[in-house]
């Protein structure tokens, strides 16, 4: 599996969980204290997300970090 494949799979999980919580990208970004464009690029697999931002996303979705993987 290529590096980008992990990013794409991670982004798909973020999008799925965000949609499950009925949140827009903008709402999730606000809860994470991140920019909406950053969330969009994460969901498209364009970002190599830092551990800090993974934790922010998990917290905003009210889930454990492991659920993102």
FILO-535964 format. One record per atom (N, C-alpha, C): x negated, y, z; residue number from 1. Coordinates in steps of 0.1 Angstrom, whole numbers, padded with zeros to 4 digits, m for minus. Example, Ala and Ser with C-alpha at 12.3 -4.5 7.8 and 13.67 -1.06 7.14 Angstrom:
residues 2
ATOM      c1      c2      c3   pos
ATOM   m0132   m0057    0078     1
ATOM   m0123   m0045    0078     1
ATOM   m0132   m0033    0078     1
ATOM   m0128   m0022    0071     2
ATOM   m0137   m0011    0071     2
ATOM   m0129    0000    0079     2
END
This chain:
residues 69
ATOM      c1      c2      c3   pos
ATOM   m0008   m0012    0000     1
ATOM    0000    0000    0000     1
ATOM   m0009    0012    0000     1
ATOM   m0006    0022   m0009     2
ATOM   m0013    0034   m0010     2
ATOM   m0009    0044    0001     2
ATOM   m0018    0053    0004     3
ATOM   m0016    0063    0015     3
ATOM   m0003    0070    0013     3
ATOM    0000    0075    0001     4
ATOM    0012    0082   m0002     4
ATOM    0024    0074    0000     4
ATOM    0023    0060   m0002     5
ATOM    0035    0052    0001     5
ATOM    0040    0053    0015     5
ATOM    0030    0054    0024     6
ATOM    0034    0055    0039     6
ATOM    0041    0069    0041     6
ATOM    0036    0079    0034     7
ATOM    0043    0092    0036     7
ATOM    0057    0092    0030     7
ATOM    0059    0085    0019     8
ATOM    0072    0085    0013     8
ATOM    0081    0077    0022     8
ATOM    0077    0065    0027     9
ATOM    0085    0057    0035     9
ATOM    0089    0065    0048     9
ATOM    0079    0072    0054    10
ATOM    0082    0080    0066    10
ATOM    0092    0091    0063    10
ATOM    0091    0097    0052    11
ATOM    0100    0108    0048    11
ATOM    0114    0103    0046    11
ATOM    0116    0091    0040    12
ATOM    0129    0085    0038    12
ATOM    0135    0082    0051    12
ATOM    0128    0077    0061    13
ATOM    0133    0075    0074    13
ATOM    0138    0087    0081    13
ATOM    0130    0098    0080    14
ATOM    0133    0111    0086    14
ATOM    0147    0116    0080    14
ATOM    0148    0115    0066    15
ATOM    0160    0119    0059    15
ATOM    0172    0111    0064    15
ATOM    0170    0098    0065    16
ATOM    0181    0089    0069    16
ATOM    0186    0093    0083    16
ATOM    0177    0094    0092    17
ATOM    0180    0098    0106    17
ATOM    0186    0112    0107    17
ATOM    0181    0121    0099    18
ATOM    0186    0135    0099    18
ATOM    0201    0134    0095    18
ATOM    0203    0127    0084    19
ATOM    0217    0126    0078    19
ATOM    0226    0119    0088    19
ATOM    0221    0109    0094    20
ATOM    0229    0102    0104    20
ATOM    0234    0111    0116    20
ATOM    0225    0121    0119    21
ATOM    0229    0131    0130    21
ATOM    0236    0143    0124    21
ATOM    0240    0142    0111    22
ATOM    0247    0153    0104    22
ATOM    0240    0166    0106    22
ATOM    0227    0166    0104    23
ATOM    0219    0179    0104    23
ATOM    0214    0182    0091    23
ATOM    0214    0195    0088    24
ATOM    0207    0200    0076    24
ATOM    0192    0201    0078    24
ATOM    0185    0202    0067    25
ATOM    0170    0204    0069    25
ATOM    0167    0216    0077    25
ATOM    0175    0227    0075    26
ATOM    0173    0239    0082    26
ATOM    0176    0237    0097    26
ATOM    0186    0230    0100    27
ATOM    0190    0228    0114    27
ATOM    0179    0219    0121    27
ATOM    0174    0209    0114    28
ATOM    0163    0200    0120    28
ATOM    0151    0209    0122    28
ATOM    0147    0217    0112    29
ATOM    0136    0225    0112    29
ATOM    0136    0234    0124    29
ATOM    0148    0240    0127    30
ATOM    0150    0249    0138    30
ATOM    0147    0242    0151    30
ATOM    0153    0230    0152    31
ATOM    0152    0222    0164    31
ATOM    0137    0218    0167    31
ATOM    0129    0216    0156    32
ATOM    0115    0212    0157    32
ATOM    0106    0224    0158    32
ATOM    0111    0236    0156    33
ATOM    0103    0248    0155    33
ATOM    0093    0247    0143    33
ATOM    0098    0242    0132    34
ATOM    0090    0241    0120    34
ATOM    0098    0248    0109    34
ATOM    0092    0250    0098    35
ATOM    0098    0256    0086    35
ATOM    0107    0246    0078    35
ATOM    0118    0251    0073    36
ATOM    0126    0242    0065    36
ATOM    0119    0236    0053    36
ATOM    0110    0244    0047    37
ATOM    0103    0238    0035    37
ATOM    0094    0227    0040    37
ATOM    0089    0228    0052    38
ATOM    0080    0217    0057    38
ATOM    0088    0204    0059    38
ATOM    0100    0205    0064    39
ATOM    0108    0193    0066    39
ATOM    0112    0187    0052    39
ATOM    0115    0196    0043    40
ATOM    0117    0191    0029    40
ATOM    0105    0183    0023    40
ATOM    0094    0189    0025    41
ATOM    0082    0182    0020    41
ATOM    0078    0169    0027    41
ATOM    0082    0169    0040    42
ATOM    0080    0156    0047    42
ATOM    0089    0146    0042    42
ATOM    0102    0149    0040    43
ATOM    0112    0140    0034    43
ATOM    0109    0135    0020    43
ATOM    0102    0143    0013    44
ATOM    0098    0139   m0001    44
ATOM    0084    0132   m0001    44
ATOM    0078    0130    0011    45
ATOM    0066    0123    0011    45
ATOM    0054    0130    0007    45
ATOM    0055    0144    0007    46
ATOM    0044    0152    0002    46
ATOM    0034    0156    0014    46
ATOM    0038    0153    0026    47
ATOM    0030    0158    0037    47
ATOM    0024    0146    0045    47
ATOM    0012    0148    0049    48
ATOM    0006    0138    0059    48
ATOM    0008    0144    0073    48
ATOM    0019    0140    0079    49
ATOM    0024    0146    0091    49
ATOM    0015    0144    0103    49
ATOM    0012    0154    0111    50
ATOM    0004    0153    0123    50
ATOM    0012    0146    0134    50
ATOM    0005    0140    0144    51
ATOM    0011    0134    0155    51
ATOM    0020    0144    0163    51
ATOM    0015    0156    0164    52
ATOM    0023    0166    0171    52
ATOM    0037    0169    0164    52
ATOM    0036    0170    0151    53
ATOM    0049    0172    0144    53
ATOM    0058    0160    0143    53
ATOM    0052    0148    0143    54
ATOM    0060    0136    0144    54
ATOM    0067    0136    0158    54
ATOM    0061    0140    0168    55
ATOM    0067    0140    0181    55
ATOM    0078    0151    0181    55
ATOM    0076    0162    0175    56
ATOM    0086    0173    0174    56
ATOM    0098    0168    0167    56
ATOM    0096    0161    0156    57
ATOM    0107    0156    0148    57
ATOM    0115    0145    0156    57
ATOM    0108    0136    0163    58
ATOM    0115    0126    0171    58
ATOM    0123    0133    0182    58
ATOM    0117    0142    0189    59
ATOM    0124    0149    0200    59
ATOM    0136    0156    0195    59
ATOM    0135    0163    0183    60
ATOM    0147    0170    0177    60
ATOM    0158    0161    0174    60
ATOM    0154    0148    0169    61
ATOM    0164    0138    0165    61
ATOM    0169    0130    0177    61
ATOM    0163    0133    0189    62
ATOM    0167    0126    0202    62
ATOM    0164    0111    0200    62
ATOM    0153    0108    0195    63
ATOM    0149    0094    0193    63
ATOM    0135    0092    0198    63
ATOM    0130    0080    0200    64
ATOM    0116    0077    0203    64
ATOM    0108    0077    0190    64
ATOM    0096    0081    0192    65
ATOM    0087    0082    0180    65
ATOM    0087    0069    0172    65
ATOM    0087    0058    0179    66
ATOM    0086    0045    0172    66
ATOM    0097    0042    0162    66
ATOM    0108    0049    0164    67
ATOM    0120    0047    0155    67
ATOM    0117    0054    0142    67
ATOM    0107    0062    0140    68
ATOM    0104    0068    0128    68
ATOM    0095    0059    0119    68
ATOM    0091    0048    0125    69
ATOM    0082    0039    0117    69
ATOM    0088    0026    0114    69
END
